[in-house]
């Protein structure tokens, strides 16, 4: 990536000497991609904004569409720019794609909208955009369009825990990504391809898939993405019952985030570690859980992705509820209540958040509220074959007996 950036620097200088705005815009767009791989997101964002200006001044609508796609991509998310702003850029790109009749770009833009809707816990919209992306891609008959369209649909299925549907997409998408040698996308296909094994409790298979994803990341040009994979490796260890290993891996994942960290990867790594610490339950564990979840929540921000915010808010709400404080609990409960999904679906990969909020309601002597929180998770876990998760939810529900003290209004 460093060599690519140096080449782009020379190309940009040449384009600026001849004052060719179109070439300037294209070089800036390419250099932004190289800088993203180097995790120099501020510089990449500056390049993207400059590329957008160059495209407008050159009157190149196709280039402007390509830049808008990246303005709605991973660079702004890493910097904490609100996802709603990213959606605005992507919808602008869709309008230009319609004007240009560019169905490949439309598939890509809709696939990205599916990813953003997934992280904002709007699974109905995510599935709709993903399916429309795949439909457009199949109509074009092009491999690249199909690759990006399937990727968006894959993401929606993955985090809704719809593992049968996910497996079908992965079976088509993985060989396509390998044939096109798109390692940046392949790492996510391999990783999310572990979810059916997790759902069924095939722990060795799940760990092997995640380890393979980490290996792909080493050669993908996006090495920083492995924080997400390492964090979920710790999650699998916890689900398997090995809390010591889960804690070791979880701490290592958070350490890999660095001082600031990506606004999706870091809050998620922090929340998974916090859930492991609360599972252990010692006084020092709870104190550490408060610290790491607080760090994640600060990075997620108020305008960030709902998934990142509630992942970190929920363990903090659980801890606070033990001391009689409902403030965080009300917000966390509201965010979970705002999850939109098809019938018998829920945010299955966010089970930790549901569990923490339910335990918080139990701590506040609100058993009916706890059961209401767990109801969509329980139904979805049973519908989609997450047997171990369904059993855990049932155990938590059993600790919230009917007939406890009258609830305190919130």
C-alpha positions as CSV (number, residue, x, y, z in Angstrom):
1,X,0.0,0.0,0.0
2,X,2.9,2.4,0.8
3,X,4.4,1.9,-2.7
4,X,0.9,2.5,-4.3
5,X,0.6,5.7,-2.4
6,X,4.0,7.0,-3.6
7,X,3.0,6.2,-7.2
8,X,-0.3,8.1,-6.7
9,X,1.6,11.1,-5.3
10,X,3.7,11.3,-8.5
11,X,0.6,10.8,-10.7
12,X,-1.3,13.5,-8.8
13,X,1.6,16.0,-9.3
14,X,1.6,15.3,-13.0
15,X,-2.1,15.7,-13.3
16,X,-2.0,19.0,-11.4
17,X,0.8,20.3,-13.7
18,X,-1.5,19.9,-16.7
19,X,-4.6,21.0,-14.8
20,X,-6.6,17.9,-15.8
21,X,-9.4,17.9,-13.2
22,X,-10.7,14.5,-14.2
23,X,-7.4,12.8,-13.8
24,X,-6.8,14.7,-10.5
25,X,-10.1,13.3,-9.2
26,X,-9.4,9.8,-10.2
27,X,-5.9,9.8,-8.7
28,X,-7.2,11.3,-5.5
29,X,-9.9,8.5,-5.3
30,X,-7.2,5.8,-5.9
31,X,-4.9,7.4,-3.3
32,X,-7.7,7.5,-0.8
33,X,-8.1,3.7,-1.2
34,X,-4.3,3.2,-0.5
35,X,-4.5,5.4,2.5
36,X,-7.5,3.6,3.9
37,X,-5.5,0.3,3.7
38,X,-2.8,2.0,5.7
39,X,-5.4,3.1,8.2
40,X,-4.6,6.8,7.6
41,X,-8.3,7.6,7.5
42,X,-8.1,11.4,8.0
43,X,-5.8,11.7,5.0
44,X,-8.1,9.4,3.0
45,X,-11.1,11.4,3.9
46,X,-9.4,14.6,2.7
47,X,-8.6,12.9,-0.6
48,X,-12.2,11.9,-1.0
49,X,-13.5,15.3,-0.4
50,X,-11.0,16.8,-2.8
51,X,-11.9,14.1,-5.4
52,X,-15.6,15.0,-5.1
53,X,-14.8,18.7,-5.8
54,X,-12.6,17.8,-8.7
55,X,-15.3,15.6,-10.2
56,X,-17.9,18.3,-9.9
57,X,-15.7,21.0,-11.4
58,X,-14.8,18.6,-14.3
59,X,-18.5,17.8,-14.8
60,X,-17.7,14.0,-14.7
61,X,-20.8,12.5,-13.2
62,X,-19.4,8.9,-13.4
63,X,-16.4,9.9,-11.4
64,X,-18.6,11.8,-9.0
65,X,-20.8,8.7,-8.5
66,X,-17.7,6.6,-7.7
67,X,-16.5,9.2,-5.2
68,X,-20.0,9.3,-3.5
69,X,-19.8,5.5,-3.1
70,X,-16.6,5.9,-1.1
71,X,-17.9,8.9,0.8
72,X,-20.5,6.4,2.1
73,X,-17.9,3.7,2.7
74,X,-15.6,2.6,5.5
75,X,-13.4,5.7,5.7
76,X,-16.0,8.0,7.2
77,X,-17.3,5.3,9.5
78,X,-13.7,4.8,10.9
79,X,-13.6,8.6,11.6
80,X,-17.0,8.6,13.4
81,X,-18.9,10.5,10.7
82,X,-22.6,9.7,11.3
83,X,-23.9,6.9,9.2
84,X,-26.9,9.1,8.2
85,X,-24.4,11.3,6.4
86,X,-23.0,8.3,4.6
87,X,-26.5,7.2,3.6
88,X,-27.0,10.7,2.0
89,X,-23.9,10.3,-0.1
90,X,-25.0,6.8,-1.2
91,X,-28.4,7.9,-2.2
92,X,-26.8,10.7,-4.2
93,X,-24.7,8.0,-5.9
94,X,-27.9,6.0,-6.7
95,X,-29.5,9.0,-8.4
96,X,-26.4,9.3,-10.6
97,X,-26.3,5.6,-11.3
98,X,-29.9,5.8,-12.5
99,X,-29.2,8.7,-14.7
100,X,-26.2,6.9,-16.2
101,X,-27.9,3.5,-16.4
102,X,-25.0,2.0,-14.5
103,X,-26.5,-1.2,-13.0
104,X,-23.1,-2.4,-11.6
105,X,-22.8,0.8,-9.6
106,X,-26.4,0.5,-8.5
107,X,-25.7,-3.0,-7.1
108,X,-22.7,-1.7,-5.3
109,X,-24.5,1.3,-3.8
110,X,-27.4,-0.8,-2.7
111,X,-25.1,-3.4,-1.2
112,X,-23.4,-0.7,0.9
113,X,-26.8,0.7,2.0
114,X,-27.7,-2.9,3.2
115,X,-24.5,-2.9,5.3
116,X,-25.3,0.5,6.9
117,X,-28.9,-0.4,7.6
118,X,-27.7,-3.6,9.2
119,X,-25.4,-1.7,11.6
120,X,-28.3,0.7,12.3
121,X,-30.4,-2.4,13.3
122,X,-32.9,-1.9,10.4
123,X,-32.9,-5.4,9.2
124,X,-36.0,-5.2,7.1
125,X,-34.5,-2.3,5.1
126,X,-31.1,-4.1,5.0
127,X,-32.7,-7.3,3.5
128,X,-34.7,-5.2,1.0
129,X,-31.6,-3.3,-0.2
130,X,-29.5,-6.5,-0.3
131,X,-32.1,-8.4,-2.3
132,X,-32.6,-5.5,-4.7
133,X,-28.8,-5.3,-5.2
134,X,-28.6,-9.0,-6.1
135,X,-31.6,-8.7,-8.5
136,X,-29.9,-5.8,-10.3
137,X,-26.6,-7.8,-10.3
138,X,-28.2,-10.9,-11.8
139,X,-29.8,-8.7,-14.5
140,X,-26.5,-7.3,-15.5
141,X,-24.9,-10.7,-15.8
142,X,-21.6,-9.4,-14.5
143,X,-19.4,-11.0,-11.8
144,X,-18.4,-7.8,-10.2
145,X,-22.0,-6.6,-9.7
146,X,-23.0,-10.0,-8.3
147,X,-20.0,-9.9,-5.9
148,X,-21.0,-6.6,-4.3
149,X,-24.7,-7.4,-4.4
150,X,-24.3,-10.7,-2.6
151,X,-22.0,-9.1,-0.1
152,X,-24.7,-6.6,1.0
153,X,-27.3,-9.4,1.3
154,X,-24.8,-11.6,3.1
155,X,-24.3,-8.9,5.8
156,X,-28.0,-8.6,6.5
157,X,-28.5,-12.3,6.8
158,X,-25.4,-12.7,9.0
159,X,-26.2,-10.2,11.7
160,X,-29.9,-11.2,11.8
161,X,-28.6,-14.7,12.4
162,X,-30.5,-16.2,9.5
163,X,-27.9,-18.9,9.1
164,X,-29.7,-21.1,6.5
165,X,-30.1,-18.1,4.1
166,X,-26.6,-16.9,5.0
167,X,-25.1,-20.3,4.1
168,X,-26.8,-20.2,0.6
169,X,-25.3,-16.8,-0.1
170,X,-21.8,-17.8,1.2
171,X,-21.8,-20.9,-1.0
172,X,-22.2,-18.7,-4.0
173,X,-20.2,-15.7,-2.9
174,X,-17.1,-17.3,-1.5
175,X,-15.9,-19.0,-4.7
176,X,-16.7,-15.9,-6.7
177,X,-14.6,-13.7,-4.3
178,X,-11.7,-16.3,-4.6
179,X,-12.0,-16.3,-8.4
180,X,-12.0,-12.5,-8.6
181,X,-9.1,-12.4,-6.0
182,X,-11.0,-9.8,-4.0
183,X,-9.3,-10.5,-0.6
184,X,-10.8,-7.4,1.0
185,X,-14.3,-8.9,0.5
186,X,-13.2,-12.5,0.9
187,X,-12.0,-11.9,4.5
188,X,-15.6,-11.0,5.5
189,X,-17.2,-13.8,3.6
190,X,-15.0,-16.4,5.3
191,X,-15.5,-14.8,8.7
192,X,-19.3,-14.5,8.5
193,X,-19.4,-18.0,7.0
194,X,-18.5,-19.1,10.5
195,X,-21.9,-18.1,11.9
196,X,-23.8,-21.3,10.9
197,X,-21.2,-23.3,12.8
198,X,-21.5,-21.0,15.8
199,X,-25.3,-21.3,15.7
200,X,-25.0,-25.1,15.7
201,X,-22.3,-25.2,18.4
202,X,-19.7,-26.6,16.0
203,X,-16.9,-24.7,17.8
204,X,-13.9,-26.2,16.1
205,X,-15.3,-25.4,12.7
206,X,-16.2,-21.9,13.8
207,X,-12.8,-21.2,15.2
208,X,-11.1,-22.6,12.0
209,X,-13.2,-20.3,9.8
210,X,-12.4,-17.2,11.9
211,X,-8.7,-18.1,11.9
212,X,-8.8,-18.4,8.1
213,X,-10.4,-15.0,7.9
214,X,-7.6,-13.6,10.0
215,X,-5.1,-15.2,7.6
216,X,-6.8,-13.7,4.6
217,X,-6.7,-10.3,6.3
218,X,-2.9,-10.5,6.4
219,X,-2.8,-10.2,2.6
220,X,-6.0,-8.2,1.9
221,X,-4.5,-4.7,2.3
222,X,-6.9,-4.1,5.2
223,X,-5.0,-5.5,8.1
224,X,-6.8,-3.3,10.7
225,X,-10.0,-5.2,10.1
226,X,-8.7,-8.2,12.0
227,X,-9.6,-6.6,15.3
228,X,-13.2,-7.5,14.5
229,X,-12.2,-11.1,13.8
230,X,-10.1,-11.5,16.9
231,X,-12.8,-10.1,19.1
232,X,-15.3,-12.6,17.8
233,X,-12.8,-15.4,18.3
234,X,-13.0,-14.5,22.0
235,X,-16.8,-14.5,21.7
236,X,-16.8,-18.1,20.4
237,X,-14.5,-19.1,23.3
238,X,-17.1,-17.6,25.7
239,X,-20.0,-19.3,24.0
240,X,-18.1,-22.6,24.3
241,X,-17.6,-22.0,28.0
242,X,-13.9,-21.2,28.2
243,X,-14.0,-17.8,30.0
244,X,-10.3,-17.7,30.6
245,X,-9.5,-18.0,26.9
246,X,-12.3,-15.6,26.0
247,X,-10.8,-13.0,28.3
248,X,-7.3,-13.5,27.0
249,X,-8.4,-13.1,23.4
250,X,-10.8,-10.3,24.2
251,X,-8.2,-8.2,25.9
252,X,-5.8,-8.8,23.0
253,X,-8.4,-7.7,20.5
254,X,-9.0,-4.4,22.4
255,X,-5.3,-3.8,22.7
256,X,-5.0,-4.1,18.9
257,X,-7.4,-1.2,18.5
258,X,-4.8,1.3,19.6
259,X,-5.4,4.5,21.4
260,X,-8.4,5.7,19.3
261,X,-9.6,2.9,17.1
262,X,-12.2,2.4,14.4
263,X,-15.7,3.6,15.3
264,X,-17.1,0.1,14.5
265,X,-14.3,-2.3,15.3
266,X,-13.3,-0.8,18.7
267,X,-16.8,-0.5,20.3
268,X,-17.6,-4.0,19.2
269,X,-14.4,-5.4,20.6
270,X,-14.9,-3.5,23.9
271,X,-18.5,-4.7,24.2
272,X,-17.6,-8.4,23.6
273,X,-14.8,-8.1,26.2
274,X,-17.2,-6.4,28.7
275,X,-19.7,-9.2,28.2
276,X,-17.0,-11.8,29.1
277,X,-16.0,-9.9,32.1
278,X,-19.6,-9.7,33.4
279,X,-19.9,-13.4,32.8
280,X,-17.0,-13.9,35.2
281,X,-18.6,-11.6,37.6
282,X,-15.9,-10.7,40.0
283,X,-15.6,-7.3,41.5
284,X,-12.5,-6.5,39.5
285,X,-14.1,-8.0,36.4
286,X,-17.1,-5.7,36.7
287,X,-14.9,-2.7,37.2
288,X,-12.9,-3.6,34.1
289,X,-16.1,-4.2,32.2
290,X,-17.3,-0.7,33.1
291,X,-14.1,0.8,31.8
292,X,-13.9,-1.0,28.5
293,X,-17.6,-0.5,27.7
294,X,-17.3,3.1,28.6
295,X,-14.4,3.5,26.2
296,X,-16.4,1.8,23.4
297,X,-19.5,3.9,24.1
298,X,-17.5,7.1,23.9
299,X,-16.1,6.0,20.5
300,X,-19.5,4.9,19.2
301,X,-20.9,8.4,19.9
302,X,-24.5,9.5,20.0
303,X,-24.8,9.8,16.2
304,X,-23.0,6.5,15.5
305,X,-24.3,3.2,14.4
306,X,-27.1,2.0,16.7
307,X,-25.5,-1.5,16.9
308,X,-22.2,-0.1,18.3
309,X,-23.9,2.2,20.8
310,X,-26.3,-0.3,22.3
311,X,-23.6,-3.0,22.4
312,X,-21.6,-0.8,24.8
313,X,-24.5,0.8,26.5
314,X,-26.1,-2.5,27.6
315,X,-23.4,-3.7,29.9
316,X,-23.1,-0.3,31.4
317,X,-26.8,-0.3,32.0
318,X,-26.6,-3.7,33.7
319,X,-23.9,-2.5,36.0
320,X,-25.7,0.7,36.9
321,X,-29.0,-1.1,37.4
322,X,-27.4,-3.2,40.2
323,X,-27.0,0.1,42.0
324,X,-30.5,1.4,41.4
325,X,-29.8,3.6,38.4
326,X,-32.1,3.2,35.5
327,X,-30.9,6.1,33.3
328,X,-28.7,4.1,30.9
329,X,-31.2,1.2,31.0
330,X,-34.0,3.3,29.6
331,X,-31.9,4.3,26.5
332,X,-30.5,0.8,26.0
333,X,-34.0,-0.7,26.2
334,X,-35.3,1.9,23.7
335,X,-32.5,1.1,21.2
336,X,-33.3,-2.6,21.3
337,X,-37.1,-1.9,21.0
338,X,-36.2,0.1,17.9
339,X,-34.7,-2.9,16.1
340,X,-36.8,-3.7,13.0
341,X,-36.7,-7.2,11.5
342,X,-39.0,-9.6,9.6
343,X,-41.2,-11.9,11.6
344,X,-39.3,-14.5,13.7
345,X,-36.0,-12.5,13.2
346,X,-34.0,-10.3,15.6
347,X,-30.5,-9.0,16.0
348,X,-29.1,-12.4,16.9
349,X,-25.5,-11.3,16.8
350,X,-26.3,-8.7,19.4
351,X,-27.6,-11.3,21.9
352,X,-25.2,-9.9,24.5
353,X,-27.1,-6.6,24.5
354,X,-30.5,-8.2,24.9
355,X,-29.1,-10.3,27.8
356,X,-27.5,-7.4,29.6
357,X,-30.7,-5.3,29.3
358,X,-32.8,-8.2,30.5
359,X,-30.6,-8.8,33.5
360,X,-30.7,-5.1,34.3
361,X,-34.5,-5.2,34.4
362,X,-34.3,-8.2,36.7
363,X,-32.0,-6.3,38.9
364,X,-34.6,-3.5,39.0
365,X,-37.3,-6.1,39.9
366,X,-39.0,-5.8,36.5
367,X,-39.3,-9.4,35.5
368,X,-42.1,-8.8,32.9
369,X,-39.9,-6.2,31.2
370,X,-37.0,-8.6,31.2
371,X,-39.1,-11.3,29.5
372,X,-40.4,-8.8,27.0
373,X,-36.8,-7.8,26.1
374,X,-35.8,-11.4,25.6
375,X,-38.9,-12.4,23.6
376,X,-37.8,-11.5,20.1
377,X,-34.3,-13.0,20.8
378,X,-35.8,-16.2,22.0
379,X,-38.2,-16.5,19.0
380,X,-35.5,-15.8,16.5
381,X,-33.0,-18.2,18.2
382,X,-35.5,-21.0,18.0
383,X,-36.6,-20.2,14.4
384,X,-33.0,-20.0,13.0
385,X,-31.4,-22.9,14.9
386,X,-29.3,-21.1,17.5
387,X,-29.9,-23.9,20.0
388,X,-27.3,-22.9,22.6
389,X,-28.5,-19.3,22.5
390,X,-32.1,-20.3,22.9
391,X,-31.2,-22.4,26.0
392,X,-29.3,-19.5,27.5
393,X,-32.2,-17.2,27.0
394,X,-34.5,-19.7,28.6
395,X,-32.2,-19.9,31.7
396,X,-32.2,-16.1,32.0
397,X,-35.9,-15.9,31.7
398,X,-36.3,-18.5,34.4
399,X,-34.5,-16.1,36.8
400,X,-37.3,-13.5,36.2
401,X,-40.2,-15.2,37.9
402,X,-43.8,-14.1,37.5
403,X,-45.1,-12.5,40.7
404,X,-42.1,-10.6,42.0
405,X,-42.6,-7.1,43.5
406,X,-44.6,-4.5,41.7
407,X,-42.6,-2.6,39.1
408,X,-41.3,0.9,39.7
409,X,-42.4,3.3,36.9
410,X,-39.6,4.3,34.6
